[in-house]
Amino acid sequence: MPVNRRVILKSRPSGIPQAEHFDIVETPLPDLSDRQFLVRNEFLSVEPAMRGWVSAVANYATPVGIGETMRSFSAGTVIASRHSGYAEGDRVMGMLGWQHYAVSDGSNVTRKVMESDLPLSLSLGVLGLNGVTAYFALLELGLPRPGDTVVVSTAAGSVGSAVGQIAKLMGCRTVGITGGATKVKMCRDEFGYDEAIDYKAGDVAAALKAACPRGIDVYFDNTAGSISDAVLAQLAVGARIVICGTASVASWDPPPQGPRVERHMLVKRARMSGFLVFDYAHRYEEAVGRLASWVRDGKLRYREDILDGIEHAPGAIAELYRGENLGKRLIRV
């Protein structure tokens, strides 16, 4: 019988989780009960949100328990089933954890992956949590209009790169903020941004002023911190701000101190909205259908950064926050 290799949370991090906060253990596979099936995971996802999932600070999700398998989206194939709704050979994606095998009753499966003409790995990236986040957060909260200037932080990332391309499809002018010359080139050459700013190379505020002479109509915020401070000072009247992530803030306990946003919001009559993709779970297929069509037509490009072997998983979150990935970070098992 195969042995299941699982990444478990060994200790609670106070900030960004590091490799030493996890351990890899081997356990036998349990027998299937009625209405259960066994998934052989092929790809494990690495998300910035995982920092919140293991934090002791109150979050939108119950923290992963010490000794529990690390929570993650994973994609794989059903290899045994005692569930009438899932057959051997079905490809599925869901919250199946950082592990080789997952036993499920279907409650933690997000969807069956029906796009047989496209790689399964895309169900964890541009056709998964990241693409669906970009789709609904931009279109439902950002409300882009033709001619708008849309600014995106972490613009070369798996969410940001999709946001920039969807904004272009909506007729917008796009400006990406990213770190390093390689990612600036990716933003321009691969993801079609009209302008790309390297926040590591100089004065972000000055670069934004030059790139956005009519102000910023939509800001898709994945970072918070000093980058967002520079953006908010240059909002256009009626701007919409989407808060999707706070990657630049290592810890919210205690909350960091800095510039206040109220005056910018008041003077520019702007609106700021927080976004969690789980609020749109009932519309997931709507987004995936449209995103897949754009991928097939060559209108939505993506990049994957795949590491082979579950032993890479423990340090993968920290690497993500250090910006070491070029594209959607995945673990192939």
Phi, psi and omega in degrees: 000141178292154177256140179270125174261125184234144171264120180248156175280118184269323180210158186273118177284153176265346178220234179285126182294137180250172182302325184289350178277356182236164174217156176250125182236159177243132180222152177290154177284135178284159173289148178280137172266172175303142179065032172235159176214161184247128180250131170266106181293140177248328179223137175247139182267151173239123186235145171303328181297343180298333176302317178289329183291336180253001183281147176280344180286141181308135183218186180280351181229149176298130182299146172300134181281152175299130182089353179272155174298135181299126178295134175194157167283138179219159179226138180194197185238138176290124182248349174202144184210137167238029182239127184293339183271352183226128182246156174304134181099344176297137174263131185226157175225139178180190181278073188258357170088164175279085181198161180288319183233146177225129172268131185221153170253008180100344184291334180256013175267123179285316181193158164281137181272108186261354183278074187293343180274356182240154182300142179301326182302332181295338180291350175254000183231254186293337175251019180232215183308318185289311179294319179294321175300310180302316184297303185285320182297317180288309188285323183273325183253322179285332178047058182292141178240151178307132180092348178294151169263120182248123178251135183232127172269160194045053190290340179267357182285177185293327174278309184301320181296323177289320178302311181301318181289320178295320178299320177297320177297334178273004177087021183264163170265134189239139178230122181255145174244126184210179184241115175103153184296324180297316181287327174300315179297319176301315181301317183283311190276324183264321188253002168074020177297141176291324177220150175222133184246130176268107183291345179275350191260353182167208186281105182295319181300315180294319179295321178294319180299320179289323184279338185231066186297338179260012180090178185247120183273322180226129174242120177260106191261114175251002191236321194062197174071205189294328177298314179293325175302318180292322181291314186298331179290348184238028178292148170274161177299132180081018183296153176241130180244127178252119178266106183251337181196164181227050192298335184279351183259113185290327182208145177253016179227097003279164178298139179292152178258147180181194181301151177265148184263350191300319183293319177300316181296320181292306186296321182268003181049048184267165179232134180240129183229138173272151184227131168232127185296334182297338177291345183247020183303326182288350180243017185303313184296327176303312182291314183299321179300316181287320179297317180297322178297317178295321177298312181299324182277359181076015181269346181229109182263159182213161174223138179244143177239098190252128174255137182265122176109133183294342178295344177278346187295315186305323181266002190289327181292314179299320178297323178298315181288340174275357178075026184279346181273149173240085184115186181295121181278122179228154172247123176266126184243000000 
